[in-house]
């Protein structure tokens, strides 16, 4: 049969990171490529106990179809955590459990994005969001991300230009790929612009609870709740295999995204939601997070120190206070895609920065992940990367 495909899928590219991981998982390679949580920190025994308890107490009822919005006690737990951490009073009815925050992006694309419509995104931006929204064929309008957050002058210029944008997508805490966080002042300024221009921000926050340095900052959703969809995920804080995330939606949007989810998968994995809730209510999530943050903090420090010791002059990097990533900027003459091939020869892997841009001319950046590599491997891996760098500088 002659293959045929919907026109809207012609320009949707495969995940470059997924392709890189096929190379990076070779046993001789030290990989800084995958944005994966450290499996040694998964609460395996505790999850096993929670599974048994749910089956013993609920029996067949635990295995039945469930509501589209998600397991009500889990949604109440999420609302309670926002109240305790940020003083945000969120109606659990405005929380929708999704199959990871990636599904939330797809649902929002279905409901809110028209073909050819402008969509504002950070530059560099999260590759998964670029891929998810690309299905709905927007015109991406990138705004540069600096050390304090979004470039407000560039955002103002775009908003004053008559753009058709109704959505701004961003990751204000320890952004993927850069590790940058929006400052308190930048968050206030962004929230003010959301309200003034009747703009909706998709505030993606998978890493916010992984802060190992500095003071926590409130979500933009607290400042502009009617103009923000706040996304969260248990993939980075508990386990990724459950594929459980959530979206906090304004009341005006709740019905439409619920209908979109009904049409997509009826509901997210109901048994996993019950197991997760059991784990969260019988163990301290904060104590579990402290273990993760201690490990990631040490590994971030080890990577920074190794880069300072071994990198040639002209290489700059971000210094995140949490999350899982560092972002390197190379001299403009260096192409990170070409460097990748040399790095593989040296048996070290990273993610070239080009896929994180919707403008293809930016080629001299790369992402390093420190979450799954111990301090000794970080030291050796950075030395290998430095050897590859010297070949192109």
N, C-alpha and C positions, 0 to 999 in steps of 0.2 A: 504493500500500500504506500502511496505517495504521502510523506509526512506533511502535516499542516498544523499551524500554530496560530493562536490569537495574536493580533498585531501588537497588543500592549505588552507582550512578553518578548518581543524581538530585541529590545535594548536592555533587558535585565541580565546582568552578568553573574556568573557563578561567584561564590565567595572566594576571594583571592586567598584569604587566610586558610580556608579549608584545603585549598590546593597546596599551599605551602606546608601544611601539617603532614601531608603525605611524605614529604622529604624530611621534615624536622623530626619525625618520630623514629628515624633510623637510630639504632642503639649507639652508634659512635658519635652522633651529633649532640652537642650541648644546645638545647633549644631555649631561646628567649622569645619564641614566636607565639606560642599559644596563650590566649587570654583565659587560662583555665584556673579554677581554684585548686589549692593544694589538696590532693586526695588523702594525704596522711592526716589531715585535719577533719575529715568527715566523721561524724558521730555514729559509726557503724553499729556498735553494740546498743546504743540508745535507740537507734531507729529500729533495730531488730525487736527490741522490747516493746516499742510502740506498735509495731505491726501485730505482734502477738496479742497485745492488750485490746486493740481495736477489734480483731477477729473474735477474741474470746467474749468481749462484752457486747458487740453489735451483731455478730453472726452474719447471716445472709444479708441483713439490712445494709451492712457496710459495702456490699458488692453490687448494689442496685444503682440504676440511673439516679441522677440528682438534679438539682435546680441549676439553671444557666448561670445565675449570679455567683454561685459558689457556696461552700459549706459555711453556714451562718456563724457558727462559733469562731471559725478562722477569721472571718471578716470583722467580727467584734474584737478579736485579738489585735488585728492590724490597726483598727481605729484606736484602741486603747494605747497602743505603742506610740502612735503619733501624739496622743494627748500627753503621755508621760514624758516623751523626749522633746516635744516642740510646743506643747500647749495648744495644739490644734484640735478643735472639736469637729470631728468628721462623722457624719451619719453613716453607719455601716451599710445602709442601703445604697450609698454612693460609691461603694467599693465593689469592684467586679474581679473575681479571680480568673486569671488567664493562664494559658499554657506558655509560661515564661513571659517576660515583658516583650519579647519579639512578637508574640501574637497580638499584644496590645497595639503595637505599631501597625500591624496589618489591619486590625479592626478600625483604627483611626483613619488609615488610608482609605478604606472602603467607604467610610461614612462621610469623610470631610474633604477629600482631595479629588478635584476634577482634572481631567487631562488638560495640560497647558497652563494650569494655575501655578503661580509662583509659590515656592515653599522655602522659607528661610532656614538655613542650617549652618551650624558652626563649621569653620575651616581651620584645621582639619576636623572632620566629622566622623561619627561612629559608622563604620562600614555596614553593620547590620541594619541601621536605619536607612541609609542610602539605598540598600538593596530592597528593603521592605516597601519603601515609598515609591521606588522606581516602577514597580508594577502598575502604579496608578498614573504614571506619566506626567509628573509635575515638571516645572522648570525650576531647578534648584538655584537659589540665590544665596551664595556663601557669604558669611560675615566672619572676618578673621578673629580667632581666639588668641588673646594675649594673656599676660601673667595675671591680670586682674579679672579676666572674663571676656565677655563680648566687647568688640570695638564699638562703642556707643556712637561715635561720630559716623562710622560707616552704616550702622543700623539706622540712625536718623536720616541719613542721606537716602537710603533705600526706601524708607517709609514715606519720605517726602516726594518720591519720584513718581507716585501714582501706581505703585506695585499692586498686583492682585492678591498678594500674599494674605492669607488668613491664619497661617500656622507658622510658629517658630519652634524648631526642635533643638533641644540642648541637653547637655549632661553637666550640671553645675558642680557636682562633687567628683573630683579625681577622674576627670573626663577620659574616656576611651576614644582616641589613642594617647592623648597628650599628658594625662595626669594632672592637668590644670584644674583649679577650682575657682569659681566666681567669688570675688570678695563680697563682704557685706554691702558695701556701697554699690557695687555693680548689680547685685541682686535687687536692691531697692530701685535703682535706675531702670533695670529691665522691667520690673513689675509696673512701674509708672507708665512706661511706654505700652505695655500690654493693654492697660486700662484705657489710656488716651486714644490708642489707635484701634480699639476693639479687636485685638489680636489674641489668638489662643496659643499658649506655650505648651508643648509636650515636654514636660520636665522629667527626664529619664534619670532615675536614681538607684542604680543597682549597687553602687559602691559606697553610699553615704555612711553606712555603719562600720566601714572598714578604715576609720580614721585612727592612725597611730601617733599623730602629732598635732598640736595646735588645738584650737577651740572649735567645737561644732557650730555650724551655721544653719539657720532655719531655711526650709525650702522656700522657693519663690511662691509656691502654692499657698503658703500662709499669708503672703502679702497681697496676692491677687487670686483668691480662690475661684471666682467665676470665670477667670481667664486662663486657667491652668488645668491640665490633666497631669496628675502626678503618678509616675510609674515606679513600681518597686518589684523586687525579686528575692526569692529565697535561694536562688542558684548559687550566689556568691557567699551567702552567710550560713547556709545549712548544707544542702546537697543539690547539685544541678540535675540529677537524673529524674527527679520528680517533675521537672519542667513546670514549676509553679511560680507565678508572679501575680501582680495585681495592678489595677488602675483605679485611681481616685478621680472620679469625674464630677463636673458640675451637674447639678440637677437637670439643667436644660439639655444635657447630652446623654443622660443615663439611658433613656428608653431606646434611642437609636443604636448605641453600642451594644446593648443587650440583644436587640433584634439581630444585629450583625453577627454576634457570637452564636446565637441560636442557629443561624443559617450556616455557620462554619463548622461547629463541632458539638452542638447541644450544650456541652459543659466540659470543663477541664477534668482531669482524672480525679474522680470523687474519692476513691480509696486513699490515694496519696494525700489528699487534703485532710482526711481524718487522721492519718498517721502523723502528718506534720503537726497538726494541732495538738495531738496527744504528746508529741515530743516537746513542743513549745510550752505546754502547760504543766509538764512534769519535770522539766529541766530549766535551768537558767540560760536563756539565750545570751544574756550579757556576759556570763562566765565563759560560754563557748566562744563568743566574739573576742574576748580578751586573749584567748589562746591564739586565735587567728592573727590578731593585730600584732601580738608580740613577735610572731614568726615573720610576718610580712615586713614589719618595721626593721628587723635585723637584716632581712634580705635586701630591702631598699638601701639601707646604709652600706651594706657590703658592695652593692652594685655601684653606688655613687663613688665610694672610695676607690674601687677598682678602675672606674672610668677616669678618675682624677690621676691615678698613678700611670695608666697605660695609654690613654688616648693621645693621639698627636695633636698639636696646636690647631686651632680653628674649628674644633668640634664643641658644640654647646649642648646642654641637656637640661630638662626641667627637673625640679625638685619637689615631687608630690608629697603631701602630708598624709596620704592614705591611698587606698586603692591597690592597683596591681601593675602600673605601667610607668615607664620613663620614656621621654620623647627626645630623640637626638636630631639636631640640625647640623648638617655637614656644610662645608664650603660649597658655594653655588656650582662650582665646577664638577662636583662629584654626583654621579647618578646612583641612588641607592639600589636600584634594580641591578645595575652592573656589579655593585659591591656585594649584593646577595650571592651571586655565583662564586665570587672569590671567597666569601665567608663559608660557603658550603665546602669548598675545597679545604678550608682550614677547620672544618667540622664544627661550625657554630652557625646557628640560624636566628634570624630576626624577621620582622615584617617590614618591607619597604613602605614608605609613607604614601606613595602615589595613590593607592586605592582609597585612601581616606579623604581624597580631594575630588571635587566634581570638576575642578579645573586641571587638565592633564599636564600643564606646563610646569608644575611644581614637582621636582624630582629629588631634592636633596635632603629628605627627612626619613626617619625610620623609627619604629616602635620596638622597645624592649620590655618584656614582661619578666618580673622577678619572683612571681608567686610560687612557681613550681620548681625552683632551682635553689639548692642549698648554697651556703656561703663559699665552700671550696669550689663547687662547680661554677659559681658566678665568677670567682677570681680567674679560673682557667679559661672560661668562655670569653670574658672580656679581653684577656690577653690574645686569644685567637682572633677576636674581632679587630683588635688593634693592629695585628699583623696584616689582616686583609685591608684595613684602612691605609696603611703605609704604602700599599701597592698602588693606590689610586691618588694619593696626595703628592 
